[in-house]
Amino acid sequence: MRSNDDRYNCNIAASRIDLIFNEVGKSETEWPEVTKDFSAKSALFVKSVFSRASIVRFGFIGSFFIPDKNAASSITKKYLKQDFGSSEELNLRYNKRTESHGLLLNNIFSINTASLALPNEENGIYIERDINNVPSDSVLKHDDVLAIVAKFISAYGPDQIRGLVK
């Protein structure tokens, strides 16, 4: 399913349902409003899904683009000791597992050089934050999922996202 403005998407498969907020191209000043909207829509989505099915796995993903003419250099300076000079592409992905509300969570960071074509091509850094529970057979509780979203939503704020590369 997709909204008319392509802002909201919902993918439904046998083993998962994804609610996607497409805010690529939004300026950092708009991120607080985007995360507030994400949080409100997620609460409605979670309530709807939990009223229809037992859930054993959940996750929420935020995707961000930060304009940067020297993206590879910025990522290298922040994370790597080796200088890759004028590298065209650089991809970094890591998982810092954490625990919350009795659940083991994947806390995945994906940081990549990228180009965005809106309306002119712009080079920068594409960041994806993915927080999801490690698969288990335990049925999740509605209130726990909402509490985890509330607890971690600040990880998607402009200061935290920019801090991943600056």
Secondary structure by P-SEA (a helix, b strand, c coil): cccccccbbbbbcccbbbbbbccccccccaaaaaaaaaaaaaaaaaaaaaacccccccbbbbbbbbbbcaaaaaaaaaccccccccccbbbbbbbbccccccbbbbbbbbbbbbccccccbbbbbbbbbbbbcccccbbbbaaaaaaaaaaccccccaaaaaaacc
